[in-house]
Structures are given as C-alpha cells and as structure tokens.
C-alpha cells in the first residue's frame, strides 16, 4: 500500500518543505514546521496515488509491477486512499495559514488537472509537474521571514523536473504510444526529446552560478552545486550515447538522487 504513494518522492517533497523553511530563515523546530512537512508529504502522496489511477492503462505496459496493474489493490481503494491523503494535506495547510491553504488547494487542483488531462498533452504536463513540485519550497518558505528567497530553489526545481519528466517520456514510449500520450518523443521523435532535455539542463547548469554571484548563497553552495552540474553533464552525455527506454529509465533514477544533492546545496549555502 505504501508503494503506490512513491515514498521517495514524498520524502523529497517533505525535505523540500524543510529547505524552504531554512532558506527563508524560519524557526528550525516548531509545531508549524511539522504541519508543513505533513502537508507536503500528504499532497505528494495523494497526487501520486491519483496519478496511478489515471495511468492504469499505460502502467499495464510500462510498469506492470505497480500496485494497480499488478492487482495488489483495487482502483476503488486507490481512489479512497488518494482522497484521504489529499484531505490530510489540505487540513494540515489549513491549520497553518490562509496562504498555505491557497498553495495547497492550488497544488491539489493542478495535480488533478495534470493526472486527468495534461499528462497526455505535449510538454504542458511536464511543465506543470515542475511547477507543482516546486511549490513544496513555498510551503516551507511561508513559515520564514523571507519567502521570496525561495524563488531560487523554485526556479531550479521547475527546470530540473521539466527536464527529468521529458527524459522519463523517453523511458515510457511503448506505453505512451498505446495510451495515446502526446509526449515529446511521440511528437518530435527521440532525437527531438533529447534536444529538449539537453537545452533545459544546459539552462539549469548555466543559472546555478547566479545565487552565488548575487551573494545570496555562499561558497559551500557553489562547491556542492558543482557536483550537481557534473552529474547533469554525465547524464546528458549518456543520453546522447543511448536514448533508449532502458537507459532513459536508469538516468531518471540518477537524476532523482541528483535532486537530493541539489537540495543539499541549497541547505549548506545559506
């Protein structure tokens, strides 16, 4: 039952909330932070569960071991489960502030729109995933004195998630073709999708120096983010050597680990 919420993704969402608190100079320990973490985790869990319901036909081809296509749980139970997580996330945000509630409601609406409609739309779904994922930093940042500083991790998260989502489309071409998904590989071919990933990550790498030169983050940030950029370059190199589904799936997993390193760069830099 835990598998369907993708606990690692939920952990990254919760970690992003804590980072948002940290960079915005919020109190490191408080009841409010616990509520914010619970909101981030729960909203992510609800979105992931709902996504599996909407992607059942595709997952029967691409990920037959997922709980729904494998028959481990029913669609009816998954719908109930997603609803519970969404409600917990909304209630947690509601106990914090009106601003938190607005962000949480926005996240629920956007994830449902993505899961039901935009996933199958060219690049719009990829961009929406990046936007929604980045809002976890805002949930945390709203507990600090300088929420505007979260624009740095938010911007990086949007670019990172967008590039990774397009790369994941390369891994899912077989099921997406059968499911009628209008993804980048379906529209532009593998080469076109590869160029989109390359351009996105090139922009990301080029902008990672900006927070340091602006004086917002220190030298520790620069050292750690250099590792993040090096991994991105290696991923792109490998992608150009082999953009097949197997290698794309492997690179997607590497990027998830690189995401955590990027979050660490933000933490040590402030």
SULMOWO-V478595 format. One record per pair of residues at least 12 apart in sequence whose ideal C-beta (glycine too) atoms are under 7 Angstrom apart, sorted by the first residue. I is the first residue (numbers start at 0). J is the second residue. Records with the same first field share a line. If there is no record, write none. Layout:
I=J + J
//
This chain:
0=72
2=66
3=47 + 48 + 51 + 66 + 72 + 77
4=44 + 47 + 48 + 84
5=47
7=255
8=43 + 47
9=40 + 43 + 44
11=258 + 259
12=39 + 40 + 43 + 135
13=36 + 39 + 40
14=262
15=39 + 135 + 136 + 262
16=35 + 36 + 39 + 135 + 138 + 139
17=36 + 139
18=136 + 139 + 152 + 262 + 265 + 266
19=135 + 136 + 137 + 138 + 139 + 140 + 149
20=32 + 139 + 142 + 143
21=266 + 269
22=140 + 148 + 149 + 152 + 265 + 269
23=140 + 143 + 144 + 145 + 146 + 148 + 149
24=143 + 144 + 145
25=142 + 143
31=95 + 142
32=142
34=91 + 94 + 95
35=95 + 138 + 139 + 142
37=87 + 91
38=88 + 91 + 92 + 99 + 103 + 138
39=135 + 138
41=84 + 87 + 88 + 91
42=85 + 88 + 103 + 106 + 107
44=84
45=81 + 84 + 85 + 88
46=110
48=77 + 80 + 81 + 84
49=81 + 110 + 111 + 114
50=114
51=65 + 67 + 77
52=67 + 74 + 77 + 78 + 81
53=114 + 115
55=67 + 68 + 74
56=178
57=174 + 175 + 178 + 180
60=173 + 174 + 177
61=171 + 173 + 174
85=107
88=103
89=103 + 104 + 107
96=141
98=141
99=138 + 141
102=134 + 137 + 138
106=131 + 134
109=127 + 130 + 131
110=131
113=127 + 128
118=180
119=179 + 180 + 181
120=181
121=181 + 183 + 186
122=183
125=161 + 164 + 165
126=161
128=160 + 164
129=156 + 157 + 160 + 161 + 164
130=157
132=156 + 160
133=153 + 156 + 157
136=149 + 152 + 153 + 156
137=149 + 153
148=215
151=210 + 215
152=265
155=203 + 261
158=199 + 202 + 203
159=203 + 258 + 261
161=199
162=196 + 199 + 200 + 203
163=251 + 254
165=183 + 192 + 195 + 196
166=196 + 238 + 247 + 250 + 251
167=251
168=182 + 183 + 184 + 192
169=184 + 189 + 192 + 242 + 244 + 247
170=244 + 247 + 248 + 251
172=184 + 244
173=244
183=195
189=242
193=238 + 239 + 242
196=238
197=235
200=231 + 235
203=231
204=228 + 231
207=224 + 228
216=268 + 269
217=268
219=267 + 268
220=264 + 265 + 267 + 268
223=260 + 263 + 264 + 267
224=261 + 264
226=260
227=257 + 260 + 261 + 264
230=253 + 257
231=257
234=250 + 253 + 254
237=250
238=250
//
